């Protein structure tokens, strides 16, 4: 799949939903819980795939998950139990920028 900025993706194995904030102009395999994510804003009535138990670390609401080497950044809009990954590599949570000193 070739993601685009602003695209909404939903997990097929849990309740996770994300928005693509930044992405390169190339095909990427974006997964959650080991299963490919589908375009849309939320899962259907029942999970369509099966999750990999090793990739069930969870995703947190409002957190950004990014890989600077690939140029990918996802914003979690609905939390879930699956781990977000790109091309098979789990995406780490993006750390907040430190605020400047006020003294």
GROMACS elastic network, one bead per residue, 0.5 to 0.9 nm:
[ bonds ]
;  ai    aj funct       b0    kb
    1    26     6  0.83744   500
    1    27     6  0.51718   500
    1    28     6  0.56295   500
    1    29     6  0.62461   500
    1    30     6  0.79546   500
    2    23     6  0.89294   500
    2    24     6  0.86702   500
    2    25     6  0.71925   500
    2    26     6  0.58325   500
    2    28     6  0.59683   500
    2    29     6  0.83405   500
    3     6     6  0.88854   500
    3     7     6  0.68714   500
    3    20     6  0.72877   500
    3    23     6  0.68185   500
    3    24     6  0.81773   500
    3    25     6  0.79700   500
    3    26     6  0.79560   500
    3    27     6  0.72174   500
    3    28     6  0.71456   500
    3    30     6  0.86411   500
    4     7     6  0.56549   500
    4    20     6  0.66861   500
    4    21     6  0.83861   500
    4    22     6  0.78000   500
    4    23     6  0.65895   500
    4    24     6  0.83225   500
    4    25     6  0.80189   500
    5     8     6  0.88801   500
    5    19     6  0.78226   500
    5    20     6  0.51146   500
    5    21     6  0.53809   500
    5    22     6  0.57336   500
    5    23     6  0.65824   500
    6    19     6  0.58891   500
    6    20     6  0.52764   500
    6    21     6  0.61455   500
    6    22     6  0.83888   500
    7    18     6  0.83774   500
    7    19     6  0.56325   500
    7    20     6  0.54140   500
    7    21     6  0.82147   500
    7    39     6  0.74033   500
    7    40     6  0.81676   500
    8    17     6  0.71933   500
    8    18     6  0.58154   500
    8    20     6  0.65516   500
    8    38     6  0.85561   500
    8    39     6  0.59381   500
    8    40     6  0.54635   500
    8    41     6  0.56337   500
    8    42     6  0.86738   500
    9    16     6  0.85840   500
    9    17     6  0.56642   500
    9    18     6  0.53166   500
    9    19     6  0.62256   500
    9    20     6  0.77186   500
    9    30     6  0.89290   500
    9    37     6  0.59756   500
    9    38     6  0.54816   500
    9    40     6  0.52639   500
    9    41     6  0.61738   500
    9    42     6  0.76438   500
   10    14     6  0.85626   500
   10    15     6  0.74659   500
   10    16     6  0.59801   500
   10    18     6  0.64432   500
   10    19     6  0.88885   500
   10    32     6  0.85777   500
   10    37     6  0.54457   500
   10    38     6  0.53449   500
   10    39     6  0.61513   500
   10    40     6  0.57131   500
   10    41     6  0.57850   500
   10    42     6  0.51178   500
   10    43     6  0.59569   500
   10    78     6  0.88030   500
   11    14     6  0.57449   500
   11    15     6  0.63434   500
   11    16     6  0.53165   500
   11    17     6  0.61393   500
   11    18     6  0.85959   500
   11    31     6  0.75020   500
   11    32     6  0.58077   500
   11    33     6  0.80525   500
   11    35     6  0.75173   500
   11    36     6  0.71792   500
   11    38     6  0.63810   500
   11    39     6  0.88583   500
   11    42     6  0.74280   500
   11    43     6  0.63635   500
   11    47     6  0.83936   500
   11    80     6  0.86615   500
   11    82     6  0.82203   500
   12    15     6  0.79599   500
   12    16     6  0.84779   500
   12    32     6  0.78241   500
   12    33     6  0.88072   500
   12    35     6  0.67497   500
   12    36     6  0.70901   500
   12    37     6  0.59884   500
   12    38     6  0.67732   500
   12    42     6  0.88606   500
   12    43     6  0.62248   500
   12    44     6  0.80921   500
   12    46     6  0.85496   500
   12    47     6  0.54524   500
   12    48     6  0.53285   500
   12    49     6  0.56686   500
   12    50     6  0.80914   500
   12    51     6  0.86826   500
   13    16     6  0.83561   500
   13    32     6  0.74767   500
   13    33     6  0.68497   500
   13    34     6  0.87060   500
   13    35     6  0.69310   500
   13    36     6  0.89852   500
   13    37     6  0.86894   500
   13    43     6  0.81045   500
   13    46     6  0.83638   500
   13    48     6  0.62555   500
   13    49     6  0.52564   500
   13    50     6  0.58259   500
   13    51     6  0.57571   500
   13    82     6  0.76876   500
   14    17     6  0.89188   500
   14    32     6  0.81897   500
   14    33     6  0.79834   500
   14    43     6  0.72592   500
   14    46     6  0.87288   500
   14    47     6  0.63659   500
   14    49     6  0.89841   500
   14    51     6  0.82172   500
   14    79     6  0.89148   500
   14    80     6  0.59235   500
   14    81     6  0.65921   500
   14    82     6  0.66968   500
   15    42     6  0.69117   500
   15    43     6  0.61326   500
   15    47     6  0.86722   500
   15    78     6  0.65911   500
   15    79     6  0.64454   500
   15    81     6  0.76349   500
   15    82     6  0.84948   500
   16    32     6  0.76119   500
   16    42     6  0.74938   500
   16    43     6  0.79389   500
   16    58     6  0.86621   500
   16    59     6  0.71410   500
   16    60     6  0.87962   500
   16    61     6  0.88932   500
   16    76     6  0.73343   500
   16    77     6  0.75707   500
   16    78     6  0.50759   500
   16    81     6  0.73959   500
   16    82     6  0.71588   500
   16    84     6  0.88885   500
   17    37     6  0.86858   500
   17    40     6  0.83091   500
   17    41     6  0.63620   500
   17    42     6  0.59799   500
   17    43     6  0.80077   500
   17    75     6  0.85745   500
   17    76     6  0.60201   500
   17    77     6  0.55078   500
   17    79     6  0.69229   500
   17    80     6  0.79780   500
   18    41     6  0.79390   500
   18    74     6  0.60888   500
   18    75     6  0.53083   500
   18    77     6  0.52161   500
   18    78     6  0.68838   500
   18    79     6  0.87728   500
   19    41     6  0.87520   500
   19    73     6  0.87282   500
   19    74     6  0.56784   500
   19    75     6  0.52157   500
   19    76     6  0.66190   500
   19    77     6  0.69887   500
   20    23     6  0.70315   500
   20    72     6  0.79420   500
   20    73     6  0.63219   500
   20    75     6  0.65363   500
   21    64     6  0.88144   500
   21    72     6  0.76591   500
   21    73     6  0.53363   500
   21    74     6  0.54330   500
   21    75     6  0.65493   500
   22    66     6  0.87104   500
   22    71     6  0.66398   500
   22    72     6  0.52428   500
   22    74     6  0.70639   500
   23    26     6  0.82384   500
   23    70     6  0.78044   500
   23    71     6  0.55176   500
   23    73     6  0.65216   500
   23    74     6  0.86591   500
   24    27     6  0.83042   500
   24    28     6  0.86903   500
   24    70     6  0.70813   500
   24    71     6  0.57883   500
   24    72     6  0.67294   500
   28    86     6  0.66188   500
   28    87     6  0.61849   500
   29    36     6  0.68906   500
   29    37     6  0.84146   500
   29    85     6  0.80842   500
   29    86     6  0.55162   500
   29    88     6  0.75288   500
   30    35     6  0.84167   500
   30    36     6  0.59582   500
   30    37     6  0.61027   500
   30    84     6  0.73972   500
   30    85     6  0.58547   500
   30    87     6  0.64871   500
   30    88     6  0.81031   500
   31    34     6  0.56059   500
   31    35     6  0.51627   500
   31    37     6  0.52315   500
   31    38     6  0.89615   500
   31    82     6  0.89008   500
   31    83     6  0.79652   500
   31    84     6  0.58135   500
   31    85     6  0.51754   500
   31    86     6  0.62544   500
   31    87     6  0.78646   500
   31    88     6  0.76521   500
   31    90     6  0.89012   500
   32    35     6  0.55383   500
   32    36     6  0.64512   500
   32    37     6  0.63379   500
   32    51     6  0.80247   500
   32    55     6  0.77465   500
   32    56     6  0.83664   500
   32    58     6  0.89779   500
   32    81     6  0.87701   500
   32    82     6  0.52086   500
   32    83     6  0.52530   500
   32    85     6  0.62221   500
   32    86     6  0.88943   500
   33    36     6  0.83942   500
   33    50     6  0.81997   500
   33    52     6  0.56068   500
   33    53     6  0.75006   500
   33    54     6  0.80179   500
   33    56     6  0.55301   500
   33    57     6  0.81956   500
   33    58     6  0.83623   500
   33    81     6  0.75993   500
   33    83     6  0.50776   500
   33    84     6  0.67469   500
   33    85     6  0.80931   500
   34    50     6  0.82057   500
   34    51     6  0.57821   500
   34    52     6  0.52745   500
   34    53     6  0.85322   500
   34    54     6  0.84670   500
   34    55     6  0.61196   500
   34    56     6  0.84791   500
   34    82     6  0.78183   500
   34    83     6  0.76436   500
   34    84     6  0.81783   500
   34    85     6  0.77052   500
   34    88     6  0.78851   500
   35    49     6  0.67069   500
   35    50     6  0.71150   500
   35    51     6  0.63288   500
   35    52     6  0.77100   500
   36    49     6  0.88112   500
   38    41     6  0.89647   500
   38    43     6  0.86898   500
   39    42     6  0.87309   500
   40    43     6  0.78444   500
   41    77     6  0.89403   500
   42    78     6  0.81501   500
   43    46     6  0.73284   500
   43    47     6  0.70599   500
   43    48     6  0.86439   500
   44    47     6  0.69201   500
   44    48     6  0.80694   500
   47    50     6  0.75424   500
   51    54     6  0.85961   500
   51    55     6  0.74521   500
   51    56     6  0.75844   500
   51    82     6  0.75338   500
   52    55     6  0.54245   500
   52    56     6  0.69991   500
   52    82     6  0.85789   500
   53    56     6  0.56159   500
   53    57     6  0.89276   500
   53    82     6  0.88206   500
   54    57     6  0.78864   500
   54    83     6  0.89399   500
   55    58     6  0.81967   500
   55    81     6  0.87945   500
   55    82     6  0.61354   500
   55    83     6  0.52392   500
   55    84     6  0.81960   500
   55    85     6  0.88217   500
   55    90     6  0.82692   500
   56    59     6  0.88906   500
   56    80     6  0.89027   500
   56    81     6  0.54748   500
   56    83     6  0.52568   500
   56    84     6  0.89700   500
   57    81     6  0.62025   500
   57    82     6  0.58326   500
   57    83     6  0.50426   500
   57    84     6  0.86415   500
   58    79     6  0.74734   500
   58    80     6  0.56276   500
   58    83     6  0.50359   500
   58    84     6  0.78784   500
   59    63     6  0.78824   500
   59    65     6  0.87666   500
   59    76     6  0.71064   500
   59    78     6  0.83532   500
   59    79     6  0.53357   500
   59    80     6  0.54795   500
   59    81     6  0.62476   500
   59    82     6  0.64327   500
   59    83     6  0.61109   500
   59    84     6  0.70363   500
   59    93     6  0.87463   500
   60    63     6  0.57613   500
   60    64     6  0.86199   500
   60    76     6  0.65587   500
   60    77     6  0.84316   500
   60    78     6  0.76226   500
   60    80     6  0.71080   500
   60    81     6  0.88044   500
   61    64     6  0.87732   500
   61    75     6  0.82696   500
   61    76     6  0.53306   500
   61    77     6  0.56468   500
   61    78     6  0.55897   500
   61    80     6  0.84226   500
   62    75     6  0.64170   500
   62    76     6  0.53279   500
   62    77     6  0.59601   500
   62    78     6  0.79861   500
   62    79     6  0.83537   500
   63    74     6  0.84165   500
   63    75     6  0.59466   500
   63    76     6  0.56747   500
   63    77     6  0.82646   500
   63    93     6  0.68966   500
   63    94     6  0.74560   500
   64    73     6  0.66599   500
   64    74     6  0.55483   500
   64    76     6  0.63106   500
   64    92     6  0.86342   500
   64    93     6  0.58715   500
   64    94     6  0.54374   500
   64    95     6  0.83052   500
   65    72     6  0.82036   500
   65    73     6  0.56555   500
   65    74     6  0.51966   500
   65    75     6  0.64719   500
   65    76     6  0.77478   500
   65    84     6  0.77762   500
   65    91     6  0.56787   500
   65    92     6  0.55455   500
   65    94     6  0.52407   500
   65    95     6  0.89180   500
   66    70     6  0.85995   500
   66    71     6  0.75849   500
   66    72     6  0.54664   500
   66    74     6  0.62924   500
   66    75     6  0.87955   500
   66    91     6  0.58110   500
   66    92     6  0.60997   500
   66    93     6  0.64084   500
   66    94     6  0.56774   500
   67    70     6  0.55727   500
   67    71     6  0.59272   500
   67    72     6  0.53282   500
   67    73     6  0.65720   500
   67    86     6  0.86009   500
   67    91     6  0.62324   500
   67    92     6  0.70939   500
   67    93     6  0.89436   500
   67    94     6  0.83071   500
   68    72     6  0.64374   500
   68    73     6  0.79444   500
   69    72     6  0.79958   500
   70    86     6  0.89225   500
   72    86     6  0.83682   500
   72    91     6  0.89732   500
   73    91     6  0.88000   500
   73    94     6  0.85076   500
   74    84     6  0.89565   500
   76    79     6  0.65488   500
   79    82     6  0.87411   500
   80    83     6  0.83203   500
   83    90     6  0.67406   500
   83    91     6  0.78206   500
   84    89     6  0.85856   500
   84    90     6  0.58593   500
   84    91     6  0.57409   500
   84    92     6  0.83708   500
   85    88     6  0.57579   500
   85    89     6  0.51973   500
   85    91     6  0.50115   500
   85    92     6  0.86236   500
   86    89     6  0.54209   500
   86    90     6  0.64464   500
   86    91     6  0.66885   500
   87    90     6  0.84363   500
   91    94     6  0.87632   500
   92    95     6  0.88652   500
   95    98     6  0.89565   500
   96    99     6  0.89529   500
   99   102     6  0.86855   500
